[in-house]
């Protein structure tokens, strides 16, 4: 074991990051206007979108007492008395999020403008916010008049094009468009938007996502052309010899649908629709597979194909394709787009002896597109093989990425000319740290191409960052980076388990890692889409399978595990807790009840549910990749209980008291059955050899009254005999951290996290990992980019910083600030961007003194728990109001604003 002590001097530069305290005197200022969690979104496909804003203002104790929203069809109308769509009037409410639009009916493709003002607690009104806007999508499936079109044959890359004339006076043009599996839209030779891998992955028989794009600036008076390029994505997955594929499945041939609306200054409207008048041809992508790679033959690329006056040969008439319209969903059904976040240069390049191959090390395991600049003769080609880890001889191994006996994956580019060429793939991303390149001559030639430059572009969801965190301990900071890279790499249109061999939405991560990732990123839209994916995947008998979208049906409990399916209930509950948003509860209530009824049908005569996977990937004597120490009956039944408990709480939110009572009774019966089967009355704990077996029922509220000391003792004794090594796996690790924290054993958590031998985070780092691994032992045959064991960041924010909802509060209306200085940490600082604004905390301790700086956003209050038993030592830059004592620690109540506390420690 090791413990580190850093100099207190390292904190000096950051100790005052909250700045000086402000005092009353400034009005409220509405900021961060959003519609359906988006900033000026396009394609909002509901008549009643929800609006939200945050408030800023200097001073303390600022709260909204009322608001007024104006919505108008143009900026000039956005004034009181003139707003032609909606004037809410003065509404005496504190709420500033999920405010439903209640104005006149909207039309498809309509851009509306809105602004808001607020009254504070003294009834002083703010100025109006800056104007914001949203644009509607197609509000009814009946408004889709275009035809789905495609190529007559199945090809790896379908190109579709159409030329058309525009008359003078165009004011704006919107494209309602999608393509399956993935698509890119081009107008007059330029790509529309910065997004990649659109649309988001779904069960395409149930839901297809479309985009609303403003293409006005890409058009010109007179001659124009539009083009669509299609790839397979998850829509069509096949297996070919030598190349890896997780599964085989197809929804059909590639196809696209587009409606382009032109609005002119004279008030007229024209449309361009996808139909058989379009042309189709196989494009230069000769192989497209979301698991196997992408091959591109630049000799097949036809310059100008998406520009007017193109005269290419071999183009065919596009053919109508089967496809519905009612399953098309716009902005409100999708998550944030995937885009290039940053570009990385290789840290090292080296030639591999005897193979003619070159290895590029980008220093970070992440989800990437490669970007290539290459010289050499026409017809020569280069292959880029991605890898996470290396063999001892420096070559990449595909063992952690589904390769070895199941084939490899790569990008391959074939040159068109003898000139320098540049290329980036369109439809295949991969998680990797290394690229191993191999050059090949043109057929019948010897000269090889030369890579002039090779970069890697990090690609993932553009969900906004919500968290900041740093401590005096470099190890804890490195652990956060380790987890955060794994989170980022798996944020696409679903939360994947890994960005290489599976790319599937395994559901246990959605709820077990829900708080951890929500503290770091804005997950509102990602989780809304995820719940829709789960609903689409639900079977007729009510089962929510382990993955959603369910592209492949696994067998037995790899399809039906209660610990995984619980996400369908718990994600809705977590969305409500973090955001005060009950829409998921309302939308999915009936199907959540169906899922619970399914679980009831699988219970045995003793009330025990065994349909589960247990504490997956725990660390037992055999150290096999499954649960050993905590078997499915314990974990599946625990989540069966938690589902009933959460449904009871959600029924209360909906005002359904009868259902709340019914589910509360069911939860209590499950609790009794669970304890009858698993609780050891003599030891006053569960299995003393399993950390998960004790932690899980304690945190969920299953454990009997009076068992606190027995469970605490069992957990600590097991940890001590293992030198504070965890045995908990995928399901149990979060609850181990939470149980120890709730039992007042924060030091034990710190020792688990800080230990430098396996199993643990420090060991993973010592093995050279740059993203969190699937295995606590950083196995080179397991995924090296998995965030399933990343729940430690929840502990960072919730317990080290101490940012949480106060008891009984949701959406951080009432905040709990309860920092826990542990080990030899000298300082910790960070923030969480809540729906009300930034909640910031910075604490430091030195010479038995503790200093705490807190920032509470406007329209929220906070309870501050100081870690001192010496009440007389407490001082602050405000007159304190003692709310209560929690054991020996004082709890103070404060309003919004910035505060500084100090006390003995």
Secondary structure, DSSP 8 states (H G I E B T S, - for coil): -------GGGGGGGTTTT-S---S----EEEEEEETTBSS-EEE--SS-EEEEEEE-SSSS--EEEEEEEEESSGGG-STTT-SSEE---B-----SSEE--SS---TT-EEEEEEEEEETT--B------EEEEE---SGGG--S--EE-SS--SSEEEEEEEEE-S-EEEEEEEEEEESEEEEEETTEE-SS-BSBS----TTT-EE-EEEE-GGG--SEEEEEEEEEE-TTTEE---TTB--S--EE--S-EEEEEEEEEETTS-EEEEE-STTSEEEE-SEEEEETTTEEEEEGGG--TTTTSTT---SS-EE-EE----STTEE-GGG----EEEEEEEE-SEEEEETTTTEEEEEEEEEEEEEEEEEEES-TT-EEEEEEESEE-TTS-EE-GGGT-GGG-B-EEEEE-SSSS-EEEE-SS--EEEEEEEEEEE--TT-----EEEEEEEEEEEE---B-EEEEES-HHHHHHHHHHHHHHHHTBSSSB-S-TTTT---BTHHHHHTHHHHHHHB--HHHHHHHHHHHHHH--TT----SBSS-SS---GGGT--HHHHTHHHHHHHHHHHHH---HHHHHHHHHHHHHHHHHHHTB-TTS-B--S--STT---TT--SS-SSS-HHHHHHHHHHHHHHHHHHHHHHTT-HHHHHHHHHHHHHHHHHHHHHH-BTTTTBS-TT-HHHHHHHHHHT-S-TT-HHHHHHHHHHHHHHTTT-----TTHHHHHHHHHHHTT-HHHHHHHHH--SSSSHHHHHHTT-SS--SSTT--TTS-SS--TT-THHHHIIIIII-EEE-TT--TTSEEEE-----TT--EEEEEEEETTEEEEEEEEEETTEEEEEEEE-TT-EEEEE-S-S-GGG-EESS---EEEEETTEEEEEE-SEEEEEEEE-
